[in-house]
Amino acid sequence: MTLRKPPIVATLLLVAGIAAAGLLAQTAPLPNRSGSLKFAAMGDNGTGDRAQYEVAQQMATMHAVFPFDLVIMLGDNMYGGQSASDYVKKFEQPYAPLLAAGVKFQASIGNHDRPDQVSYKLYNMNGQRYYTYVRNNVRFFALDSNRMDRKQLEWIEAALSGAREDWKICYFHHPLYSNATRHGSSIDLRVLLEPLFIKYGVNVVFSGHDHVYERIKPQKGIYYFVSGAAGQLREGNVASSDQTATAFDRDRSFMVVEIDGSDMFFQAISRTGQTVDSGVIRRQPRTTSE
């Protein structure tokens, strides 16, 4: 697969340079403004192998110039064994520089993750499969897409309806929209969640599961990102459709994001430090459909 240059979507998405520009992580196109919310996003990371450590090093390099203090984890936080020593090898060691700098990781659960991960202190889930928290003018919703039961759906609706922050960002493992051929879109999950996201004005959704990076063109006013290649990779796995804004499946990757007022700047970075996608989403006033 070759990297596809994304089209411009109206005036909401101002696309900056992509991989062809050869930008390094150290030359971040993000504004890096004082007081803005800065965070990273990664999914399918916990392999414990060399590639995961190399992505983690790129994250630490990025942190030195773009001091994010939050990482949202999109599930499949750990593959294979999940003993105490695995938590060290597959999480605490690769991300040690970030942890030492006080960066907080907020995990969601993937299909490879054991249920007891919710109690691991450094994932900050506090024993909950799904939860919500606020940073600046953003409310985050970390969901459990492994088991979308009625209790969780009722909780999601109540939490979304009660949110008063400018931005509503949901993240979970299985993507509602994906053009990767290994898994692709989780249609059953989309049927359950998309009506709530539309009704209550969700702005952005992050997921993993497919081991690629893909940015989806806005669907019913919502922006979707798949970022499931921070440890695993399925090279050449994206079969782009008319929903694909851009995709990268040649190497592992992660994202960094900055939200300042009504603007959300994003950058996807490869294991070798290339910027493979970047741009800005301008939040449009959205009211609930009630």
N, C-alpha and C positions, 0 to 999 in steps of 0.2 A: 504494500500500500504506500502511496505517496501522500505527503501532507497536503491537505487541501486548504486553499486560502479562503477564509470565510467571506460570504457576502455581507454587505451592510444591511442591517435590519432597521428600516425606517431611520429615525434619528435617535433611537434609544440606545443603540449599541455603536460606540465609536471604537473601531478596531485598530489596535496598534500593531507593531511589527510582530511577525511570527518566526518560525524556526529559520526561514531563509535569511533572516537578518543576522543570525549567529550571535544574538545577545547572550551574555553570560548572566548568571544569577546575581552577580555582584553589581550589574548595571540595571537595577530594577526600574521598570517604567512606572512603577507606582509612585504617587505623589509624596508619600511618606510624611504626611502632615502631622503637626503636633496636635494631640488630643483626639485623633481619629481612632476608630476601632481597627486593629490589625490582627489578622488571624491566618492560620494555615489550615489546609484540608488535605487529608490523605486517607486512602482506603486500601484494604487488602495488603497490608504492610508486613505482618508478623511472620516472616519466613526464617529469620535468623541467619540468612546467608549474606554473601558479600554485596549483592545488589541492594539489599535493604540498607545495609550500612552506608553504601555510597549515596543513596538518596538521603539518608539521615544527615550525612555530612553536608550535602547541598542545602538542606534545611538549616543547619547550623551556620553555614556560610551566609545564607540569606538573612538569618536573624541578626547577624553582625551589622548589617546595613539597613535592615527593615525590622525593627524590634517588636515583632508580634509577641503577644503574651498568652495566646490561646491556640490550641490545635484541635480541630474537630475531627474525630475518627469515624470513618464511614463503614466500619464493620470488617469482619475477618481480620481482627486485630492479632490473631495468633493461629498459625497452622501447626498440625501435628501435636506433639506433646505440649501440655499446658501445666507442667509442674512448677514449683517455685523456681527452679533453675531455668526453666524456659522463659519465665517472666523476666529474668535477668538478661538472658541471651537475646531475646526477641523484642524486648522493650527497653529495659533500664540501661543496658549498655549502649545500644545504637543512639538513643536519644538523651544520653547523659549530659551533653553540653546544654541542651534546651532545658532539661529538668533542673540543672544547676543554676540556670539563669532565671528560674521561677516561672517558666512557661507552664501553663495548666492544660492538661489534656482532658477532653470531654468525649468519652467514647459512646458509640452505639454498637449494637451487637449484630454480627453476621452469622451465616449458616455454619461456619467452621468454629465458631466461638462457643465454649462451654458456658452453660447458664451461670456458673459461679463467678464468671468474670465481672458481673455487676457489683461484686463486693471487693474487687481489687482496688485498693486505695488510690493508686495513681491514675486510674481511669475516671475517677470522680463521678461515678454513677450512684453512689450512696445506696447500693442494694436495689436500685430501681431499673426495670427493663426499659422504661421510657420516662422522660423528665423534661423540664423546661427551665431556662435561666435567661437572664438579661445581661447584656453588655452594651453600655452606652444607649443608643436609641434603637437597639436591635434585640428582639426576642428570638431565642433559639429553641427549637423543639427537636430533641433527640428521640427517635422512635425505634420500636422493635418490629422490623418487617418480617421477622421469622414467624411471628404468631400475632396476626392482626385480628384479635378477638373483639367481641362486642365491648368488653370492659375498656380496652385500649381506645377503640373508636369513640366511645362516649367521652373518655378523658380528653382525646384530641379535640373534639368539638368544643368541649367546655373551655379548654385552655386557649384555643384559637379565638373563640368568641370573646373571651375576657382580656385578650392582649390589647394594649393601648399604645405600644411602641410603633415607631414609624415603619420599621422593617420587621417582617416575619420570615424567618429562615428555618426550613425543616431539613433534617438530614437523617438518613437511614441507609440500610445496606442495598436492598434490591431496587433497581432503577425503574421508575414509571415509564421512562423513555430511554431506549438505547438501541443502537444499530450494530452492536457487536453480535457476531453470529453464534458465539458459544452460549450465551444466555439471552440477550436481547431484552426487550421491554417486558416488565412484569404486569401483564394486562389485568389479571385478577386483582392485584394490589391497586392498580390505577382506578379500577371501577370503584373501589372503596374510598380511596383517598382524594382523588382529583376533585370530586364535587365539594368536599370540605375545603380544600385549598382554594378553590375558586370562590366559594361562598364567603370565606373569611379573609380573603385578600392576602394569601401567601405570595411573597415576592420571588423567592429563590429556593430551589431544592437541590441538595447535593446527595449523591449516592455513589456506591462502589459496585462490587460484585463482578462486573465485567472488567477484565484486567487491561484496560485501555484508558485513554482520556478522550472524552467527547463533550462538546458543547452543543446543546440542542437549540434550534431556533425557538423563540418563545411560543409556548403552547397555551392558548387561552389566557394570555397575559402573564404567564409564569415562566421563569428562566430555569432550565434544568442543566446540571453538570453531572457527568459521570467521571469520577476520579478514583479508579480502582487499580492503580498500577504503582503503588509506592513500595511494593515488594515483589508481587507477581507480575507477569507480563504474558499476554497472548499476542505475539507479533503478527501483524497483518490480519487482525480479526475483525476490523470494522468494515462493514459493507454500507457505505454511505447512502443515505436516502435524501429525499427532499426535506426531511426534518433536521438533517445534520448541518450545523453552522461550520464547525471544523472538528477534526479528529486527529489524534496522534497515537499510533500503535507500534512505533518502532523501538521504543525504549520505555523504561519506567519513568514515573513522573509524580509530582505533587502540585498543590496549588497554594498561592498566597493571595490574600484578599484584604482590601482596605475599604472601609465604609466611612464616608465623611458627609454628613448631612444627607442629601438626596442622591448621592453618587456612590456606586459600588464599583471599585476598580479591582480587576482580577488579573492574575498572571499564572500560567501553567508552566512549570519548569521541569526539564528532563533530568535524568540521573547524571548527565554530563554537564549540566548547567545551562543548557540552551533554553531560551524562552520559546515555547511552542505555540502559545496563544496568549493574547492579552487584550484588554479592552476595558470599557466602562459601561455600566448599566445605570441609566438614570431612572430613579424610582418615580413612577407616575402615581398621583393620588389615587388610591383604590379604596372603595367603600365596600362593606359587606353587602351581600345580596338580600339580606333580611329586610 
